[in-house]
């Protein structure tokens, strides 16, 4: 809070005081009051008014400086009222009172919106579970009666099943900590399940599914990790190049007490300009604009889930050469205790 701006705000008061002093002095001179008395009165009024301005400024300066400082330092600025001391001037009391009422109204609206969102989320989850029953039945029928279902129909059913799963996991991802359980998991088993689930599409696209050196135990949630790997494998299939030796290769490296899962393909890759945004919500990039299959949600959900599970996900790619996705699992002592 600057004193110059404070004075500018008090400009009308200063003008009124100045005019009043001039009128008082003129009255004194009209009544031929002694000049020394007039001078003394003017000095006393001037000093008193100056001190009044300074004291008023200092009281307000401390309050508003603390207010702005707390707003800057807090991650959630709306909690600033919890940090404020009671102001020692009436305007400050009015401001704090108004802020409390605004905050109260905001909290009530947030609670209403949260309640509506939870109701909608529960409905979506219930609807998805209901849809998955007939969908799973159709997939089972198509597998048991291959002569009556062509490959295109089966692939469309698989794609529909994947999109339904994606909606379910996205709906749950905001409160995923209530839906996952961290425990020791056989990584090779997770990778095998992902391969089996995507086998038809891998074969249809004439791709090799190569798995090397994955006999590791990691600490994660197997269900969520399968979903994450499934999104990455789906992208590898979706963005394959039209070449004879297309492949998806999954391997593991150990480095500095970390286990790094690498999912590599020799597909069309990702342009350098798009790499920084591939984990952004709904971002499809150049590849997405050239394909009607992309939603831009798979990697976004994968990144979000990796963060919640305590894993790290990174991506490396050269356009028209390869794409590598790295998922890093830490060997945390915290998890060792949980074992």
N, C-alpha and C positions, 0 to 999 in steps of 0.2 A: 504494500500500500504506500503510494507516494504522497508526500505532503503537498506538492504542487497541484496534483489532481484533486486532493482533498480541498485545498483553497478554492480551486476552480468550481468545485461542487457547491461551495459556500459563497459563491460570488454575490448572490442577491442579498444574503445576510450582511456581507461586508459593505455593500453599497448602502444598505439601509443604516448600518452603524455609522458609516462615514457622513451621510447626509444628516443623521441625527446629531452627530458631534458638531457639525458646522452650524446647525440651527441653534444648539445650546450655546455655542460660543458667541453667535450673533446676538442672542438674548442677553448674555452676560455683558457684551460690549454696549448694547442698547441701554442697559441699566447702569452703565459706567462702573462695573465691578472692577476691582483692582486687577491689573494685568498679571501680577504674580499668582493671584488666586485662580484666575482663568487658566493660566499655564499649568498650575498644579492639578486642577481638576482634569484638564485634557490629558496630562501625563498619566494620572491615576486610572482614568477610564481606558486609555490606550493599553497600558500595561495589563490591566485586569482582563480586557478583551483578548489580548494576545495569549495570556496564560490560559484563559478559558479554551481558546482554540487548540493550543498545544496539548492540554490535558485531555480534551475530547478526542483529539487525533490519536494520542497514544493509547487510550483505552480501546478505540476501535481498531487501530493498527494491529495490536496484539491478537485480537479475536480473529480478524480477517486473515492475518498472516498464518495463524495456526490452521484456519479452515482450508486455505489454499495449499498449504504444505501437506496436510493430511490427505487431501484429494490427490495430490501428485504421488504420494508415497503408497497409497492403498491400491491393491490390485482391483478391488471392488469398491469403487468410489461411493456407491450408495450407502456404505457402512460408515461414512464419515461422521454421522450424528453420534455414533457410539464413542467417538474420540474427542468430541468437543466439550470444553468446560462451559459452564453457564456464563453467558455474557453479562457484563456489568453495566450495560446501557439498554435503554428501552427498545431502540430500533433492533438491536441484536436479539432481544427476547422475542420480538415479533417475527424476525427472520427464522429463528430456531423453531418457534411454534408452527410457522407455516411449513417449514421443511418436514417436521414430524408428521403433520397432517398429510402432506404429499407422499411421504414415505409409507405411511399407514395405508393410504389409498392404493399405492403401487403394490404393496405386499398383498392386499386383498385381491387385486386384479390378477397378480401372479398366481396366487393360490387357486383362483377360479380357472385360469388358463391351464395350470398344471393338472387340475382335476379333469378338465375336458380332454387334455392330451392323454392322460392315463387311461381314461375310458375308451378313447379312440384306439390307443395302442393295444389294449386288451381285446377290443373287438377285432382289430387287424390280425392279432396272433390267433385268436379263436377261428377267424375266417380262414386263415392260411392252413391251420391244422385240419379243418373240415375239407378244404380243397385238396389237401395232400392225400386224403384217403382214396377218393375216386381216381386221382392222378396216379398214385402208386399202383392201384388196381389195373389201370390201363397199361402201365409200363410192364407189370407182371404178365398180363394177357399177351402183350406184344412179344415178350420173350418166350412165352410158352406156345405161341402160334405164329412162328416166324413166316410160315407160308402165306399167312393172310395179311401180314403187315410188311410193307416194303421198308427199306432202310431209311428213306426220307421221312416217313411217318414216325419211325422210332427215334430218329434224331430230333425231330420237332418235339416229341414228347419229352425227350431228355433235356432239351433246351428250356421247355416250359417248366420242368421240374427244377432246373437250376435257377430260373428267375424267381420262382416261388420261394426257394430256399434263401435267395439273396434278399428278398423283401423281409422274410422272417428274421434273418440275422441282423439286418439293418434296424428293424424295429426293436430288437433286443440290445443292440450295441450301446444304446445310451445308458442302460443299467445292466451291462454285461456282467458286472461283479456278482450279481445275484444268480447268474445262469452258468457260471463256469467253476470248475474245481481244479486247482493246480495239484498235480501228482506226477509220479514218475511214469513216463510213457515210452513205449517201444517205438522209436522213430521209423524203423523199417516197416512196421505194421501199418502206421498211418499212411506212409507213402504207397504201400501195396493197396490199401483201401481206395486211395485217390485214383490209382491206376485202373483198378477194376471198375470203379464208377464211371470213368471216362473211356473205357476200353473201346466201345463201339465207335465213338468219334475219332479216337486215335487210329483205329484200323481203317475207318472210312477215309481218313485223310492220308493214309499210307505213311504214318509217322512211326519212328522207333521210340519206344519208351525205355530209356536206359537208366538203370539204377546202379550206382557204384558206392561202396564203402559207407553204408548207412546204418550199420549195426551199432546204434548208440541208444542210450537211455537219456531222455531229456525230461525236464520239469515243465509241464505245460498242461493245457486242457486238450485232450485228443480230438474232441468234437469240433472245437473252434479251429484247431490247427488243420484238420481235414478240410474245413471250409476255406481257410486262407489258401492252402495249397491248391485246392480245387479252382479258386479264382485265377491263380497264376497259371495253372495248367490249361484252363479254358482259354486264357489270353494267348498262350503259345499255339494252341490249335487254331484259334480264330485268326491269328495274324501270321500263319505259316506262309513261306514262299513257295512258289510253284517250281520246286526242284525235286530231284529223285531221292536225295538222302536227308529229308526232313527228320528232325529228331527233337525229343525233349529229354534232357539229361539231368538227373538229380544225383547230387553227391554231397559229401560232408568234409569239412576241414576243421581241424582243432588248432586254435591259435590263442595264446595267452589266456588260458583257463576259460576259453569260450568255444562253443560248438557252433560252426557256421554252416547252415544248410544252403546249398546253391542249386537253383533251378535255372537251367540254361536251355535256350533253343536257338536254332539258326534260321529264325523267321525273318520277317521284313524289318524288325528292329524299330527303334524310336528315334525320331529326329532330335538332334541336340537341343533345339529350341523348345521342345516339349518335355524334356526329361525332368525339369524342376517342378513341373505341374502334374505329373502322372498320378500323384496320390491325392490331388485336389478333387473335391466333390464334383461329380458330373463332368469332369474334364475328359474329352475324348481325343483332342489333338488332331494332327493331320491324318493319322490312321483312322480315327473315328469318323472323320468327314468322308473318307473313301470307303467306309463300310457302314451298312445299316444294322450291324449286329452289336454295336458298342453302346453301352449305357453310361460309361464313365464312373460307375459306382463300385465295381469289384475291388479295385486297388484301394479306393478310398476306405471301404469297410475293412479291408485287410490291414491297412495301416492303423486304423483306429483300434482294431482288435489286438494287433501286436503291441501297441502302446499299453493297452489295459492289461495284457498278459505279462508285460515286462520284457518283451522281445523287441528287437530292433530290425527294421526292414529297410533295405536299400536296393537301388536298381542301377544297372549299368547297361548301356546299349550303344551299338554302332549301327546306323541306318543301313539296311540291306545286308547286314552281316550276322548280328547276334543280339540277344538280350539275356542278361543274367540278373536274377533276383537273389539277394542275400538275406537270409533270416538268421539273426544271431541270438543264440540262447546263452545266457550267462549262468555260470556255476555259482549261484549265490549261496552264501552260508545261511542266509535266512531260510532258503528252501531246504537246505540240508537238515535244519532243525525240524522242519515240517515232515520230512521223511520218517 
